[in-house]
Amino acid sequence: MKTLYLNLLFLFIGSGVALGQDNTIQATISGAVTDDQKKPLDYATVALFNQADSTLVKSAITDAFGKFRFLQINPGNYYIKSSLMGYSTSKSALFKVDAKNINITLQDLRLSSGSKDLSEVKITSARPLFERKTDKLVMNVENSSLMTGSTALEVLQKAPGVTVDQNDNISMQGKQGVLIQIDGKQTYMSNADVSNLLRSMQSSQIESIELITNPSAKYEASGNSGIINIKTRKSKNGGTNGNVSGTLGYGKNLNENASLNLNHRSEKINLFGNYNFGGTKRNQTMTIDRISGQEAAKTYFAQSSRDVRKNNSNNFKAGMDIFLNKNNTLGILFSGYANTSNDMMDNNTWIGRSFLQPDSAVLARNLIKSDYQNYAYNLNYKSVLDTSGQEITVDLDYSRYHSGDDANYINRFIYANGGELKPTSFLRNQSPSRIDIKAFKVDYTLPLSKTLKLETGIKSSAVETDNNFIAEELKESQWQNDPLRSNQFIYDENVNAAYFNLSKQFKTTSIQLGLRAEQTNSKGNSITENKITKRSYLDFFPSVFINQTLTKDQTIGISYSRRIDRPSYDALNPFVYYLDQYTYNQGNPFLNPQYTHNFEANYTLKRYSLSLNYSLVKDVITEVLLPNEEKKALFQTNANLAENIVYGANLNIPVNIFKWWQTNNNLNVFHLKFNTPDLAGKPLNTSKTSFVIKSQHTFIINPDLNAELSARYESPLEYGTLTIGERHSFDIGMSKSLMDKKINIKLALSDVFNTQVTRLGSTYPGLSYQLNQKNETRVARITFSYKFGKNELKPARRRATGVEEEKGRMKN
């Protein structure tokens, strides 16, 4: 199969070279940019202008040797301007392109140091919090005081169209199944492990977040509702530079965070690294009122719990880019995290014939110690094959993930008057888990002409997981294995993929056609239960994008893509995890992948945008809460529901009310419909329209001081077997810069009125419960950061490895 993919790749390359031959005579213009001492300046901006009307024709960035080149320039009269922050602007003499001048080399453009002028100028502009681009919405995090001291998971809740539920499941435009990427790299983790990672990642590590609702064939086919790409901060300065920051936060507990970023760049090498430590302690309270049984024999359960969780997180990254020459770069990247957590939960369940008259209770204390470790290694190579934009990138990845939970459960059984009902139960679990991921990826870009481009590539990944759940019970002062709850589950998966994208640019219309093929082989082996589930399937995922420019300020576009979401590794594991004997979580080894047809139409007027979307999901993987009538218990699992239909609209309105008051307002309206003929013996049909409103405001008090506020409202919705009540919150923040912006101090208060509460109910026929969950969301934070080193702008190379989708499916 891999040989077939390589043959396909070479076929694409060969056909592209043949098609790319262009006999039209057009000019090549080259030159260099230097400073006062005639030393080359890299990353200077160079712009080519038409003399007749001073319109911009093309722009470029100089390479490490200060050189630039413009290709396929039509006959005419031109001039060039070059600029770089900290230097004056330089303009070339006029020159002519005709049949006699098709290879033009210009005199060096010399930029003089402008430090004296810059000291007299106050630069007040900054990137806006939100930027609408052709295929995505970008949220710029690093300059926001509202985001200061927050975790990445908390930052995501402020992104337009994104919601995070009580179990940290991330939805976009009302749909779960988001693929999370870090710097364009697949995380290869399940939802729960991604949540752990995002909880340990601080906002100080994040530069921006990209929201891609309908990805092309170049991206992994997974991600029912699209892709969220978190771009981490990297220094853009040459020489040696970096920044250090620290945050203190207080809600009901004291939380701290510290980070260090370092970068050293020279002509031949770029070294970079960062380290982030976070220590948090958070409270969570939860109540569940539930009725079990039929009318004549109902049992009432009133459950209340308090959980105190302490986390210590250590995130780190180190890498090196070696510039072999101006066209070839070799990169090495090491990243990972080592996190620990301690949970202490008291869970009391009162049982009786009514909520007001209980006759017995189960008093549970759960003590859980966890550790999570992930180490990822990446070797990458990029080669620019010619000056037309032909390039190839190669990634080799290996990632190893380990987690371990040690849990102790103490259950007391009492009568309502406090007398002992039966002896206290002592249980403990150990659940070591290991995941190994190997991946190989090649991407190739070939411009076939000035307006036609081919992208193609192949990828192969292999994932091996081993989960061992060891349950024991204390009997007669001896710990004894509990075979009914113990289990070992091994899961292996291999995915081979190939894709191509063909894009054509007409005068006012752009079209992109793509096709991705993914062949999957998987084997789930529950060793203890002697259950083996094997699957092998080949799928094709087409995509179409059409964009039309109506006027200078107006564009419209339509797109379609087919996508897949495979079950997370832990969702396939048939383990049973108990909160107490009446509340537990159970895996499902018989889950099938879900398939989605995504349609989207969008309209952009200047900075305003409106998108309409429709999705049809078959065999939708859904987290459900169901009753176990025999045990009178409530349990959570994942199930395939027959169909999920989603249609909605997303409106984004940025408004500058005054020069000093900028806002971004987002309205996301969506209709969710689930139906399945048989879920645990009963049909399920739900249908409801919901909406989310988010409004962000920035107040520029002076060039070095600004304030922000954010408001969010989520209406009630129905998702599978869950009804979810309304949620709303209000955040404020302020940012002050000192010492020519080298020092920054930020203050923030999240959930000012402490209103963020999750309320759940049931849509499942015959099941009645009401769950209320309150996390520690009102937290005040202060952050101090300091930048040091050179200030010459030289962007560091950002690497995207090939193991993001697989990491996105690891789960605790």
C-alpha positions in Angstrom: 0.0 0.0 0.0 2.8 2.4 0.8 4.4 1.6 -2.6 1.1 2.6 -4.2 1.1 5.9 -2.4 4.6 6.7 -3.4 3.8 5.9 -7.0 0.8 8.2 -6.8 2.9 10.9 -5.4 5.5 10.6 -8.2 2.7 10.5 -10.8 1.3 13.8 -9.4 4.8 15.3 -9.5 5.5 14.1 -13.0 2.2 15.2 -14.4 2.5 18.5 -12.6 5.9 19.2 -14.2 4.5 18.5 -17.6 1.5 20.7 -17.1 3.6 23.4 -15.5 5.5 24.3 -18.6 4.7 27.8 -19.7 6.0 29.3 -22.9 4.8 32.8 -22.1 7.8 35.2 -21.9 7.7 37.0 -18.5 10.4 38.7 -16.5 12.3 37.8 -13.4 13.4 40.7 -11.1 15.9 40.1 -8.4 17.9 42.1 -5.9 19.1 42.5 -2.3 18.4 44.6 0.7 21.3 45.8 3.0 21.9 48.1 6.0 24.2 51.1 6.3 27.2 48.7 6.6 26.1 46.8 3.5 25.2 43.8 5.6 22.3 41.8 4.3 18.9 42.3 6.0 16.7 39.2 6.2 12.9 39.4 6.6 12.7 42.8 5.1 9.5 43.6 3.2 9.9 44.2 -0.5 7.0 45.5 -2.6 6.8 45.8 -6.5 4.6 48.7 -7.7 3.3 49.6 -11.2 4.5 53.1 -12.2 1.3 54.1 -14.0 -1.0 54.0 -11.0 1.2 53.0 -8.1 -0.8 49.8 -7.5 0.9 47.0 -5.7 1.8 44.1 -8.0 3.6 41.7 -5.7 5.3 41.6 -2.4 8.1 39.4 -0.9 10.3 38.9 2.1 14.1 38.8 1.9 15.8 35.5 2.7 18.7 34.9 5.2 21.1 36.6 2.6 18.9 39.7 2.2 17.9 38.6 -1.3 14.5 38.7 -3.0 13.1 37.7 -6.4 9.8 38.3 -8.3 8.8 35.9 -11.0 6.5 36.0 -14.1 6.3 39.8 -14.3 4.4 41.2 -17.3 5.8 44.0 -19.5 5.5 47.5 -18.0 7.3 50.2 -15.9 7.9 49.5 -12.3 9.6 50.5 -9.1 10.3 48.7 -5.7 10.0 49.8 -2.1 11.6 48.0 0.8 11.1 48.5 4.6 11.9 46.9 7.9 11.0 47.9 11.4 13.7 50.0 12.9 15.0 51.2 9.5 14.1 53.8 7.0 12.2 52.9 3.8 14.1 52.7 0.5 12.8 53.1 -3.1 14.5 51.9 -6.2 14.8 53.8 -9.5 12.2 53.2 -12.2 12.9 50.2 -14.5 11.2 48.8 -17.5 10.2 45.2 -18.4 10.0 44.3 -22.0 11.2 41.6 -24.4 14.8 42.8 -24.2 14.7 42.9 -20.3 13.5 39.6 -18.9 16.2 39.0 -16.3 16.6 42.2 -14.3 19.0 42.5 -11.4 18.6 45.7 -9.4 21.1 47.7 -7.4 21.0 46.9 -3.7 18.4 48.7 -1.7 20.0 50.2 1.4 18.0 50.8 4.5 19.3 53.3 7.1 18.8 52.8 10.8 15.8 54.7 11.9 16.3 54.4 15.7 16.3 58.1 16.2 13.1 58.6 14.4 11.5 55.6 16.1 12.2 57.0 19.5 10.0 60.0 18.7 7.1 57.9 17.4 4.4 56.3 19.5 3.1 53.1 17.8 -0.4 52.5 19.0 -1.7 50.0 16.5 -1.8 46.3 17.4 -3.3 43.2 15.9 -7.0 43.1 16.6 -8.4 40.4 18.9 -10.1 38.8 16.0 -9.1 38.6 12.3 -11.2 37.1 9.5 -9.1 35.4 6.9 -10.1 33.5 3.7 -10.4 30.0 5.3 -10.4 30.7 9.0 -11.1 33.1 11.9 -8.0 34.0 14.0 -8.2 35.0 17.6 -5.0 36.8 18.7 -4.4 35.9 22.3 -1.0 37.2 23.3 -2.0 40.9 23.7 -5.3 40.3 25.5 -5.6 41.1 29.2 -8.7 39.0 29.4 -6.8 35.9 28.5 -4.0 36.6 31.1 -3.4 33.8 33.5 -6.0 31.6 31.9 -5.6 28.0 30.8 -5.9 27.2 27.1 -9.2 25.5 27.8 -10.5 28.7 29.4 -9.3 30.8 26.4 -11.1 28.5 24.0 -14.4 29.3 25.8 -14.0 32.9 24.6 -13.5 32.0 20.9 -16.5 32.7 18.6 -18.7 29.7 18.0 -16.8 27.5 20.5 -18.3 26.0 23.6 -16.8 23.8 26.3 -19.2 21.6 28.3 -19.1 20.3 31.9 -16.9 17.3 30.8 -14.5 19.5 28.8 -15.9 18.3 25.4 -15.2 21.1 22.9 -17.9 22.0 20.3 -17.7 24.4 17.4 -20.9 25.8 15.8 -23.0 23.4 18.0 -21.1 20.3 16.9 -18.7 18.1 18.9 -15.8 16.3 17.2 -13.3 19.1 17.0 -9.7 18.2 15.9 -7.3 20.1 18.2 -3.9 21.0 16.7 -0.9 22.6 18.3 1.2 24.6 15.8 -0.5 22.7 13.0 0.4 19.4 14.5 -1.9 16.6 15.4 -2.1 16.0 19.2 -2.8 12.2 18.9 -4.8 12.4 22.1 -8.3 11.6 23.1 -10.7 14.3 24.2 -9.9 13.8 27.9 -6.2 13.9 27.4 -6.4 16.9 25.1 -8.4 18.6 27.9 -5.7 17.7 30.4 -3.1 19.2 28.1 -5.2 22.4 27.5 -5.7 22.7 31.3 -2.0 22.6 31.8 -1.2 25.0 28.9 -1.2 28.6 30.0 -2.3 31.6 27.9 1.2 33.0 28.1 2.3 30.2 25.8 -0.3 31.1 23.1 0.1 33.5 20.3 -3.2 32.9 18.5 -6.0 30.4 17.9 -7.2 29.6 14.4 -10.8 28.3 13.9 -11.2 26.3 10.6 -14.8 25.2 10.2 -14.4 23.4 6.9 -10.9 22.1 6.3 -9.5 21.1 2.8 -8.2 17.6 1.8 -4.7 18.6 3.0 -5.9 18.3 6.6 -6.7 15.1 8.4 -10.2 13.8 7.5 -11.1 13.6 11.2 -12.9 16.5 13.0 -16.6 16.5 12.5 -17.0 20.2 13.3 -13.6 21.4 12.0 -10.1 22.2 13.3 -8.9 24.4 16.1 -5.2 25.2 15.7 -3.4 26.7 18.7 -0.3 28.5 17.6 2.2 28.9 20.4 4.4 31.9 20.9 7.8 32.0 19.3 10.2 34.9 19.3 10.3 36.9 16.1 13.6 38.6 16.9 17.1 37.8 15.7 20.1 37.3 18.0 19.3 36.1 21.6 16.1 37.1 23.1 13.2 35.8 25.1 10.6 36.6 27.8 9.7 35.6 31.3 6.3 35.8 32.9 4.6 34.9 36.2 0.9 34.8 37.2 -0.9 34.7 40.5 -4.6 33.9 40.6 -7.1 33.6 43.5 -10.7 32.5 43.6 -11.2 30.2 46.6 -7.6 29.0 46.3 -4.3 30.4 45.3 -3.0 29.4 41.8 0.4 30.2 40.2 2.0 30.0 36.8 5.5 30.8 35.5 6.9 30.6 32.0 10.2 31.2 30.2 10.7 31.5 26.4 14.2 31.6 24.8 15.3 32.0 21.2 18.7 32.4 19.5 18.9 32.9 15.8 21.9 33.3 13.6 22.5 33.1 9.9 22.9 29.3 10.0 20.9 28.1 13.0 17.9 28.9 15.1 17.6 27.5 18.6 14.4 27.9 20.6 12.8 26.5 23.7 10.2 27.2 26.4 9.2 25.9 29.8 5.9 26.5 31.6 5.0 25.6 35.2 1.4 25.8 36.6 0.1 25.0 40.0 -3.6 25.1 40.5 -6.2 24.1 43.1 -9.8 24.1 42.1 -13.1 23.3 43.8 -16.1 21.7 42.2 -19.5 21.0 43.7 -22.2 18.8 42.1 -25.7 17.7 42.9 -27.8 15.0 41.2 -31.5 14.5 42.0 -32.7 11.3 40.3 -35.8 9.1 40.3 -35.4 5.4 39.4 -38.1 2.8 38.8 -41.8 2.7 37.8 -44.6 4.7 39.4 -45.5 2.0 41.9 -41.9 1.4 43.1 -40.0 4.6 42.6 -36.6 5.2 44.4 -35.3 8.7 45.0 -31.6 9.4 44.9 -30.3 12.8 46.2 -26.6 13.0 45.5 -24.1 15.8 46.4 -20.4 15.9 46.0 -17.5 18.2 46.6 -14.2 17.7 44.7 -10.9 19.5 45.4 -8.4 19.0 42.7 -4.7 20.0 42.8 -2.7 20.1 39.6 1.0 20.6 38.9 1.8 20.9 35.2 5.2 21.1 33.5 5.1 21.8 29.8 8.3 22.1 27.7 9.5 22.4 24.1 13.0 22.6 22.6 14.0 22.7 19.0 16.6 23.6 16.4 16.4 24.7 12.8 19.5 24.2 10.7 19.6 26.4 7.5 21.6 24.1 5.2 21.4 26.8 2.6 18.8 29.3 1.5 16.5 26.6 0.1 16.9 23.7 2.5 16.2 23.6 6.3 16.5 20.7 8.7 14.6 20.8 11.9 14.6 18.8 15.2 11.8 19.3 17.8 11.3 17.8 21.3 8.2 18.6 23.3 6.2 17.2 26.1 4.6 17.5 29.5 4.8 15.9 32.9 1.8 16.6 35.0 0.4 15.3 38.3 -3.0 15.8 40.0 -4.6 14.9 43.3 -8.3 14.6 43.7 -10.2 14.4 47.0 -14.0 13.9 46.5 -16.7 13.5 49.1 -19.8 12.1 47.5 -23.0 11.5 49.6 -26.0 9.8 48.2 -29.3 9.8 50.2 -31.9 7.1 49.1 -35.5 6.8 49.9 -39.2 6.9 48.8 -39.0 10.7 48.4 -36.3 13.4 48.4 -37.6 14.7 51.7 -37.7 11.3 53.6 -34.5 9.3 52.9 -34.1 5.9 54.7 -30.4 5.2 53.9 -27.3 6.7 52.5 -24.0 5.9 50.9 -21.2 8.2 52.1 -18.2 7.9 49.7 -14.7 9.4 49.9 -12.6 9.0 46.7 -8.9 9.8 46.7 -7.3 9.7 43.3 -3.6 10.4 42.4 -2.8 10.7 38.7 0.2 11.4 36.6 0.4 12.1 32.8 3.5 12.2 30.8 4.0 12.7 27.1 7.2 13.0 25.1 7.2 13.7 21.4 10.1 13.7 19.0 10.0 15.2 15.5 12.6 15.3 12.7 11.6 17.5 9.7 13.0 18.7 6.5 11.9 21.4 4.0 13.3 22.0 0.6 12.4 24.8 -1.8 13.0 23.2 -5.1 12.9 26.3 -7.4 11.9 29.9 -7.4 8.3 29.3 -8.6 7.2 28.0 -5.2 7.8 24.3 -5.7 8.6 22.7 -2.3 8.6 19.5 -0.4 8.4 18.9 3.4 9.0 15.6 5.3 8.1 14.8 8.9 9.1 11.8 11.0 7.4 11.6 14.4 7.5 9.4 17.5 5.4 10.1 20.5 5.0 8.2 23.8 2.3 8.8 26.3 1.9 7.3 29.8 -0.7 7.9 32.4 -1.4 6.3 35.7 -4.3 6.6 38.2 -4.2 5.3 41.7 -7.6 5.5 43.2 -9.0 4.6 46.7 -12.7 4.4 47.4 -14.2 4.3 50.9 -17.9 3.7 51.0 -20.0 3.8 54.2 -23.5 2.5 54.3 -25.8 4.0 56.9 -29.4 4.4 57.9 -31.0 7.8 57.9 -30.5 8.0 61.7 -26.8 7.4 61.3 -26.7 3.8 62.3 -24.5 1.4 60.2 -26.5 -0.4 57.4 -23.7 -2.7 56.4 -19.9 -2.8 56.8 -17.8 -0.1 55.2 -16.4 -1.0 51.7 -12.8 -0.4 50.8 -11.9 -0.5 47.1 -8.8 0.6 45.1 -7.9 0.8 41.4 -4.7 1.1 39.5 -5.0 2.0 35.8 -1.6 2.4 34.0 -2.0 3.3 30.4 0.6 3.5 27.6 0.3 4.9 24.0 3.0 4.7 21.4 2.6 6.7 18.1 4.8 6.6 15.0 4.1 8.6 11.9 5.6 9.5 8.5 4.3 12.4 6.4 5.4 14.0 3.1 3.8 17.1 1.6 4.6 18.5 -1.9 3.6 21.8 -3.5 3.9 22.4 -7.3 2.8 25.6 -9.0 1.7 24.4 -12.4 1.3 28.0 -13.7 0.9 31.5 -12.4 -2.7 30.7 -11.4 -2.7 26.9 -11.0 -1.3 25.0 -8.0 -1.1 21.4 -7.0 -0.7 20.2 -3.4 -0.3 16.5 -2.7 1.1 14.2 0.0 1.1 10.9 1.8 1.0 9.9 5.5 1.1 6.7 7.5 0.6 6.4 11.2 0.7 3.5 13.6 -0.7 3.6 17.2 -0.4 1.1 19.9 -2.3 1.4 23.2 -2.2 -0.7 26.3 -4.6 0.0 29.2 -4.5 -2.2 32.3 -7.2 -1.7 34.9 -6.5 -3.5 38.2 -9.4 -3.4 40.7 -9.0 -4.7 44.3 -11.2 -4.9 47.4 -10.2 -5.1 51.0 -11.5 -8.4 52.5 -10.4 -9.8 55.8 -7.5 -7.2 56.0 -6.2 -8.4 52.6 -6.4 -6.7 49.3 -8.0 -9.1 46.8 -8.4 -8.8 43.0 -11.9 -8.0 41.8 -12.2 -9.9 38.5 -15.6 -8.4 37.7 -14.0 -4.9 37.5 -10.5 -5.6 36.3 -9.5 -5.7 32.7 -6.7 -5.2 30.2 -7.4 -3.6 26.9 -5.0 -3.4 24.0 -5.8 -1.4 20.8 -3.7 -1.2 17.7 -4.5 1.1 14.7 -2.8 1.9 11.4 -4.0 4.6 9.1 -2.5 5.2 5.6 -3.5 8.4 3.7 -2.9 10.2 0.4 -4.4 13.5 -0.8 -4.3 16.1 -3.5 -5.6 19.6 -3.8 -5.8 21.5 -7.1 -6.4 25.2 -6.9 -7.1 27.6 -9.7 -7.2 31.4 -9.5 -9.3 33.2 -12.1 -9.7 37.0 -12.3 -12.3 37.2 -9.5 -12.9 33.6 -8.8 -10.9 30.9 -7.0 -11.6 27.2 -7.1 -10.1 24.4 -5.1 -10.8 20.7 -5.6 -9.4 18.1 -3.3 -9.6 14.4 -2.5 -8.2 12.5 0.4 -8.1 8.7 0.8 -7.6 7.1 4.2 -7.2 3.3 4.7 -7.7 2.1 8.4 -6.8 -1.1 10.1 -7.7 -1.5 13.7 -7.8 -4.3 16.4 -9.3 -3.9 19.9 -8.5 -6.7 22.3 -10.1 -6.9 25.7 -7.8 -9.6 27.2 -9.7 -10.1 30.4 -13.1 -10.5 28.7 -11.6 -12.3 25.6 -13.2 -9.9 23.2 -11.5 -9.0 20.0 -12.9 -6.4 17.5 -11.1 -6.0 14.1 -11.9 -3.5 11.4 -10.4 -2.6 8.0 -11.9 0.0 5.7 -11.0 2.4 3.0 -12.7 5.8 2.7 -12.6 8.7 0.3 -13.0 12.3 1.4 -13.7 14.9 -1.3 -13.7 18.7 -0.8 -14.7 21.6 -2.9 -14.1 25.3 -2.3 -15.3 28.2 -4.5 -14.8 31.8 -3.7 -16.0 34.8 -5.7 -14.9 38.4 -5.3 -17.9 40.7 -5.9 -16.3 44.0 -5.2 -13.2 45.3 -3.5 -15.0 44.8 -0.1 -17.3 41.9 -0.8 -16.7 38.2 -1.3 -18.9 35.1 -1.2 -17.9 31.4 -1.0 -19.3 27.9 -0.8 -17.6 24.7 0.3 -18.2 21.0 0.9 -16.2 18.3 2.6 -16.8 14.8 3.8 -15.2 13.9 7.1 -14.7 11.0 9.6 -14.3 10.7 13.3 -13.0 7.5 14.8 -13.8 6.6 18.4 -11.3 7.7 21.0 -9.1 5.0 22.3 -10.6 5.0 25.8 -14.2 5.1 24.5 -13.5 1.7 23.0 -12.2 0.3 26.3 -14.9 -1.7 28.1 -13.6 -0.7 31.6 -16.1 0.4 34.3 -15.2 3.4 36.5 -17.3 3.9 39.6 -18.1 7.2 41.3 -20.1 5.1 43.7 -22.2 2.0 43.2 -25.0 4.1 41.8 -23.0 6.2 39.4 -20.4 4.9 36.9 -18.7 5.2 33.5 -18.5 2.4 31.0 -16.6 2.0 27.7 -18.0 0.6 24.5 -15.7 -1.6 22.3 -18.3 -1.9 19.5 -18.3 1.8 18.6 -18.2 2.5 14.8 -16.6 5.6 13.2 -19.0 8.4 12.3 -19.2 10.1 8.9 -20.1 13.7 8.2 -21.2 15.7 5.1 -20.4 19.4 5.7 -21.8 22.2 3.6 -21.0 25.9 4.2 -21.7 29.2 2.5 -20.2 32.5 3.6 -20.4 36.2 2.8 -17.9 38.8 3.8 -18.4 42.6 3.7 -15.2 44.4 4.7 -14.6 42.9 8.2 -18.2 41.6 8.7 -18.9 38.0 7.9 -21.9 35.7 7.8 -21.7 31.9 7.3 -24.5 29.4 6.8 -23.7 25.7 7.5 -25.4 22.3 7.2 -24.1 19.0 8.4 -25.4 15.4 8.2 -23.7 13.0 10.5 -24.3 9.2 10.3 -23.6 6.9 13.2 -22.8 9.9 15.3 -20.7 9.1 18.4 -22.4 10.6 21.4 -21.8 10.7 25.1 -25.0 9.5 26.7 -26.3 9.1 30.3 -28.6 6.0 30.6 -30.3 4.1 33.5 -29.4 0.7 34.7 -32.7 -0.4 36.2 -31.3 -3.6 37.6 -28.7 -1.8 39.7 -30.9 1.4 40.0 -27.9 3.2 38.7 -27.1 6.0 36.3 -24.1 5.4 34.0 -22.3 7.3 31.3 -21.0 5.7 28.0 -20.6 6.4 24.3 -23.0 5.2 21.7 -23.6 5.4 18.0 -26.8 7.3 17.3 -28.3 6.8 13.8 -28.3 10.4 12.7 -27.5 13.9 13.7 -28.6 16.9 11.6 -27.2 20.4 12.3 -27.9 23.6 10.5 -27.1 27.1 11.6 -25.7 30.5 11.0 -22.7 32.4 12.4 -22.5 36.2 12.2 -19.4 38.1 13.2 -19.5 41.8 13.5 -16.4 43.8 14.5 -17.3 47.5 15.3 -15.0 50.4 16.1 -17.4 52.5 18.1 -14.8 55.2 18.7 -11.0 55.3 18.0 -10.5 54.1 21.5 -13.3 51.6 21.7 -13.2 48.5 19.5 -15.7 45.6 19.7 -16.1 42.1 18.2 -19.6 40.6 18.4 -20.5 37.0 17.5 -23.9 35.3 17.2 -24.0 31.6 16.5 -27.5 30.1 15.9 -27.9 26.4 15.3 -30.5 23.7 15.2 -29.6 20.2 16.6 -31.6 17.1 15.7 -30.7 13.6 16.9 -32.6 10.4 16.2 -32.0 6.7 16.6 -34.5 3.9 16.6 -33.0 1.9 19.5 -30.9 3.3 22.3 -30.9 0.7 25.2 -34.2 -0.5 24.0 -36.0 2.8 23.4 -36.1 5.2 20.5 -34.6 8.7 20.9 -35.7 11.8 18.9 -34.6 15.3 19.9 -34.8 18.6 18.1 -34.0 22.1 19.4 -32.7 25.5 18.2 -30.1 27.2 20.4 -27.8 30.2 20.2 -24.6 31.5 21.7 -23.7 35.3 21.9 -20.2 36.6 22.6 -19.2 40.2 22.8 -15.6 41.4 23.3 -14.7 45.0 24.0 -11.3 46.7 24.0 -10.7 50.2 25.4 -7.5 52.0 24.4 -6.9 54.4 27.2 -3.5 55.5 26.0 -0.7 53.8 23.9 0.5 51.8 27.0 -2.8 51.2 28.8 -5.9 49.3 27.7 -8.9 47.6 29.2 -11.1 44.8 28.0 -14.4 43.2 28.9 -16.1 40.1 27.6 -19.7 38.8 27.9 -21.0 35.4 26.9 -24.5 33.9 26.9 -25.4 30.3 25.9 -29.1 29.4 25.5 -30.5 26.0 26.6 -29.8 23.2 24.2 -30.4 19.5 23.7 -27.5 17.2 22.8 -28.3 13.5 22.5 -29.7 12.3 25.8 -28.8 15.6 27.6 -30.7 18.8 28.1 -28.2 21.6 29.0 -29.4 24.7 30.7 -28.4 28.3 29.9 -25.0 29.6 30.9 -23.6 33.1 31.0 -20.5 34.9 32.4 -18.8 38.3 32.3 -15.0 38.9 32.4 -12.9 42.1 32.7 -9.2 42.8 32.4 -6.6 45.6 32.1 -3.1 45.7 30.6 -0.3 48.2 31.3 3.0 48.4 29.4 6.2 49.9 30.8 9.8 50.5 29.7 9.1 50.8 25.9 6.8 47.7 26.2 9.4 45.5 27.6 7.4 45.1 30.8 3.7 44.3 30.8 1.4 44.0 33.8 -2.1 42.5 33.4 -5.0 42.3 35.7 -8.1 40.2 35.0 -11.2 38.9 36.8 -13.1 36.0 35.2 -16.8 35.3 35.8 -17.3 38.5 37.7 -20.7 37.7 39.0 -20.0 33.9 39.6 -22.9 32.9 37.4 -21.3 30.1 35.3 -23.2 26.9 36.4 -23.9 23.8 34.4 -27.4 22.3 34.6 -28.2 19.0 33.0 -31.4 17.0 32.5 -32.5 14.0 30.4 -34.2 13.6 27.0 -34.1 9.8 27.3 -37.7 8.4 27.7 -38.5 7.4 31.2 -35.3 8.8 32.8 -35.6 11.7 35.2 -32.7 13.5 36.9 -31.4 17.0 37.4 -27.7 17.6 37.7 -26.1 20.9 38.8 -22.3 21.4 38.6 -20.4 24.5 39.8 -16.7 24.9 39.1 -14.4 27.5 40.6 -14.8 30.1 37.8 -14.5 33.4 39.5 -10.8 34.0 39.7 -8.7 37.2 40.0 -5.3 37.1 38.3 -2.3 39.4 38.0 0.5 38.7 35.4 3.9 40.2 35.1 6.0 39.7 32.0 9.4 40.9 30.8 10.9 40.8 27.3 14.6 40.9 26.8 17.1 40.6 23.9 17.3 42.2 20.5 14.4 43.8 18.7 15.2 43.2 15.1 12.2 41.4 13.5 13.3 37.9 12.3 10.5 35.4 12.5 11.3 32.0 13.9 10.3 29.0 11.8 7.1 27.3 13.0 7.0 23.5 12.6 3.9 21.4 12.2 4.6 17.7 12.7 2.5 14.8 11.5 1.0 13.3 14.6 -1.9 15.7 15.6 -5.0 13.7 14.8 -3.8 10.5 16.6 -3.0 12.4 19.8 -6.4 13.9 19.6 -8.0 10.6 20.4 -6.2 9.6 23.6 -8.5 9.7 26.6 -8.4 9.0 30.3 
